Amino acid sequence: MTERFKFSIAATDGKARTGSIAMQRGTIATPAFMPVGTAATVKAMKPESVRALGADIILGNTYHLMLRPGAERVAKLGGLHNFMNWDRPILTDSGGYQVMSLSDLRKLTEEGVEFRSHIDGSKHMLTPERSMEIQRLLGSDIVMAFDECPRADRPREEIAASMELSMRWAKRSRDGFDSGGEHAARSALLGIQQGALDEELRKISAEKLTDIGFDGYAVGGLAVGEGQEAMFGVLDYAPGQLPEDKPRYLMGVGKPDDLVGAVERGIDMFDCVLPTRSGRNGQAFTWNGAINLRNARFAEDTGPLDARCECPTCSTYSLAYLHHLQKSGEILGAMLVTEHNLAFYQSLMKAMRGAIAGGTFSAFAADFRRDYRKDRK
């Protein structure tokens, strides 16, 4: 029988690790970047194109899918994989972060979160048990525990109370997941470390999660406005607080230089809307930094978007044409730049895996930071 969930580390270089996660729907090479398919679609991309660019796994959003088209409807239609024509692993977030961001539309209790839909104002209750049920109905391969994500600038006592609540919800998530029958037998559950920027609180969180026991662990509560320096400060210790033999997932990150710095500190998995959102807004990521394709200097540039990239966009279309599409507001512009951005992210992950395996990651990271000039106009 194919593995339910097996994480293997093939090589390390400093704290950086490369390996794989074997699951029934396929193997995920790590470090891995997961394109975000919020509403059962990676925006501006066909699923088969996302796979062709190198993605082993994508992310689906519990909150958005429970509201539209509804988890029960997705299950009736054969599950999320069948619904969106993606036969590889899917990770679903718990819905907690989206609900917590609706501060004026929700009420938090020990039981869970009561909130009103941002779509039609209808009332819903999301609990750890309901989150597990929704992710089971969707058919998720990697399920995330339900948690609360407080802002890092809140008083320490609030962050501590929130972390403790998330740990109680983590145990309820574990119990709810384990009652999932056939789904639990073929999928995996990841716990989420909380504690904001506080090392002691994160240590307590990690210990409580380890006692409960999960297939992997996420570092939550970052990439919420604290800045790269503060984020890296947490990552200097947080991954080491988690079990070494389990994958570590940094949620919602991030910019290419964030990815390199996080891998350097021991992170194995990432997701972020940045490559797709930026693609729709004319920002492209290259080995020499991010560029704004609306800039007039590209109007007559017949060169490729990135000379080092072999994606269909770079091998077929000129900067001048991409500039024209962006300035004209053409849908094709969003499609082509999104395609390139996702290809670049996957190429970056592949390059990091190779550097770790070859024992040259420190040199790779230094070269990347030298070449990657932020805000290249």
N, C-alpha and C positions, 0 to 999 in steps of 0.2 A: 504493500500500500504506500502511496506517495506520502511524504512527510506532511503532518498537519502544520508544523511550524518548527523549523530547525535553523538556528543562527550559528554560523561558523565563521571564525576569524582566520583568514588565510595568512595575513601578514600584518605587522605593526611597524611603525616608524615614529619613535617618540610616543606621543599619546594617540597619534592618528592610526586608524585601523581600516583594513579592507577585508571584505569577506562576502558572505551571501546569506540570504534568508530563503530557505526552501519551503514552499507551500504547495498545496494541491493544484492551484491554478498557475504555478510557475515559480521560477527562482528570481529573486531580487538581488542584484549586485549592489553591494554597499561599499562606500557611502552612496546613498541613493537620493535623487531629487524626485519628488512626486508632483507632477502638474496638478493643479486644482481644477476639479470638475464639479463646481458648486452645485449646479442644478442638473446633474446627469449629463453634463457637457463641459469639455474644456473649451472655453469660449473661442470662437473663430476657427476651430479645428475639428476635423473628422477623427474619430477614435483610432482608425487604422493609421492615420497620419501621425498621431501622437506616438503610437507604438513604433512606427518606422523611424522616428527620430531617436529612439533609444530608451523610451520610458518603460520600465518593468512594472510599474504600479502607479495608480492615480488616486486622488483623494475625492471623496464625495461628502456632501454637507448634510448632516442629519437634520438640522433646523430647517433649512430651505426645502429639503425633500419631504419632510413630514407635513409641511404646509402646502406644498404644491409639487407633484400631483397627489401626495399622500403616500405614506409607507404601505398601507394596506393595498392601495391600488397598484403600487410597484410590485408587491408580492403577487398579486393576482395576475399581473402581466409577465410573470416569470422571474422576477428579481431584477436587481439593478444591472447586473452584467448583461442579461438578455435584453433588457429595456434599452440600453444605450449601445449595445454591440461592442462590448469590451470583455474579452475572455481572460484577461490577466487579473492579478490581485487588485482589490480595491480596499483602501483604508477609509473608514468613515470617522469623522470627528463626532464628539458626543452631543453637540448642540449647545453645550454649556457656554462657550465663549460668545456665540451670537446672542444668546438670551441675555447674558450679562451686559452686553453692549447696549441693550434696550432699557437703559436705566429708568426712563420715564414710562415704560410700558410693562414693567414686571414687578412682582412681589416675591421676595426670597424668604423661605422658611426652612426649618429642618427637613421637612418632607421633600422639598424641591423648589421649583420656580414656577409660579403662575404668571403668565404673560399674555399680552395681546398681540396678535399677528400684525406685522407691519404691512401686510397686504390688504386685509379687510377688517382688522380690528377684532376678529373672533378670539375668544378666550381659550387658552390651552394650559395644561399642567404638564411640566416636564420634570420627571424624577429620575433617579438612577435606574430604577426598574423599567420605566417607560423608555428611557434612552436605549437600554439594552434590547428591549422589545423592538423598537424602531430599527435598530441596526441589524437585528436578526431578520426582520421582514425585508429589509433592503438586500440582505444576503452578503453583507460585508465580510471580507476575509480577515481584516485587522480592525478590531473594535476598540474604541477609546473609552476609558472610564469617564463617568460624568463628574465634572468638577466645577469649582468657581474660580474665576481669574480676576482678582482684585487689582486695581491700579497700584503701581509700585510706590507712588507718592503718598499712599494712605498711611495713617499712624501704625506703628508696629503692632499694637494690640489688635487692631482690625485685621491686619495681614495674618497674624497668628491665629485669630479666631476663624478666619476664612480657610486657612490651611487645614486646621483641625476638622472643619466641616467637610472639606474636600476629602480628607482621609476617611471620615465616616461614610461619605458617599462612595469612596473607592471600594470599601468592604461590601456595601450594598450592590455596587456594580459587579463585583466579583461573584456574589451570590446569584444575582440576576442572570449574569452571563452563563454560569454553570448550570442553570436550570433550562438552558436553551436547547437541550436535546441534540439532534443531528447537527445543527448549526454550531454548537459549542464543540462538537467532536471534530470539526474540520477547519475552524477559524481560531483566531488568537485574540487575547485581550491585553491591552497595554495600560499601565497605570501612569498617572501624571503627577510629577513632583511639583509642589508649589512652595511658596515662601518668599516670593519677590526677590529683593536684592540682599536678603538676610541669610548669611551662611548657616547660622545655628538653626533657623527655622527650616531651611532646606535639608539639613542633616536629619532633623526629626521626621520630616516628611518622607525622606528616602528610607529611613528605618521602618516606618509604619507600612509603607508600600511593600518593602521587601518581606516583612512579616506576613502580609496578606498573600503575596506571591502573584507575579504577573509574567507573561511571556516576554515582555519588554517594557521599557520605561521611557516616558517623555519628560523633557525639561520644559515645563509650562511656565506661564507668567512672564515671558520675555517677548521682545519685539512688539511691545505695547507703548513705545514712546520713550523708553529709558536711554536710548542712544547706544551706539556700538561699543564705546569704551566700558559703559556699565554692564552691558550684556556680556562682553568678553570677561569682565571681572567675575561675573557669576560662573561662566563656563570654565574659568580657571580651576574651580573646585567642584562644581555640581556634578559633572559626569562621573568623577571619581567617587562620589557618594553612592552611586548606583552600582548594581551588580556588574562585574566585568564581563561575564559570560552572556549577557543579554544585550540586544540592540538598544541604542539610545537615540531618541527622536527629539529634535529641536523644532517645536511647532511654530509655523508662521514665519520662517526665515528662509531666504531673504535676498539681499543684494549679493552679487557674486563674491565680493570681498568678505561679506559675512560668512558665506559658505566655506571659503578657504580657512578663515580664522577659526570657525567652529569645528571643522574636521581636524584641524591642528590640535584642538583641545579634546578630541575624543568622541565627536558626534557622528552617528551613522546614517541618520535619516532626516530629510527636510521636506517641507512643502511651503509654497508661497504663491500668492496671486501675482507677484510683481512681473514675471516675464510675460504673462498674458495681458494684464492690465496695461503695462507699459507699451506692449505691441499695439494695442488699440488706440494709444495716445501718441504714437509716433516716436517713442523712445526705444532705441535698439541697444543691446548689450554686445560689446565686441571685446576681443582680447586686449584692445587698447582703450577700454573704457566705454562708458555709455555715450551715445550721441542722440541729438535731437534732429530727426529727419525733416522737420519743418524749417530748419535753418536754411537761409537763402544760399549759403555757400555750396549746397548740394544740387542746386538747380541745373547745372550743366556738367555734373560729375559723372562720367561714364564708367567709373570703376565700380567694383562690387562693394556691398555693405561692409564685408569683412574679408580681407584677402586670405585669411587663415581658415575660413569656414567653408565647408563643402556642402552645406545644406542647399536644397532646391532654390531658395530665394537668392542666396549669394551666387550660385552658379548660373543663374538665369537672368536676373534683373539688375539694372544699374541703380546706383544711388539717385541719379536724376529722375528715374521713373518712380522710385519709391517716394522721393520728395514730392513729385507731382501728385501721386495718389493721396498722400497725406494732406497736401494743401487743398485738394479737391474734395476731400471727405469721402473718397471712394471706399467701399467695403473691402475691396481687394487689398487696399493698403494695410488694414488691420490684420487681414489673413496672412499676408506675406511676412510682415514684421513679427507677428506672433509665432509663425513657423520658425523664423530665424532665431528668435529669443529662446524658444524651447530647445532648438537644436544646440544653441550655444551652452545652455545650462547642462544638457546631457553630455556634451563634449567636455565641459569643465569637470563634471563628476568622473567621467571615464579617465581623464588625464590625472586626476587626483588618485584614483584607484591604481593606475599604473605607476605613479610616483611612489606611492606607499609600498607597493609590491617590490619596486626596484630599490628601495632604501634611499630615495632621493627627494623625499617630500619637503624637507626644509629648504633645499635649493629651489624646488618648484615653487613653493610659496613665496620665497623672496623674489624670484623672477616675475611671478604673477603680480605681486604688489608693485614692483618697479614699472611694469608695463601698463597696468590697469590704472589709467588716470581718470579719477572721478570727474564727472561733469565736463567731459570732453565735448565742446560745443560743435 
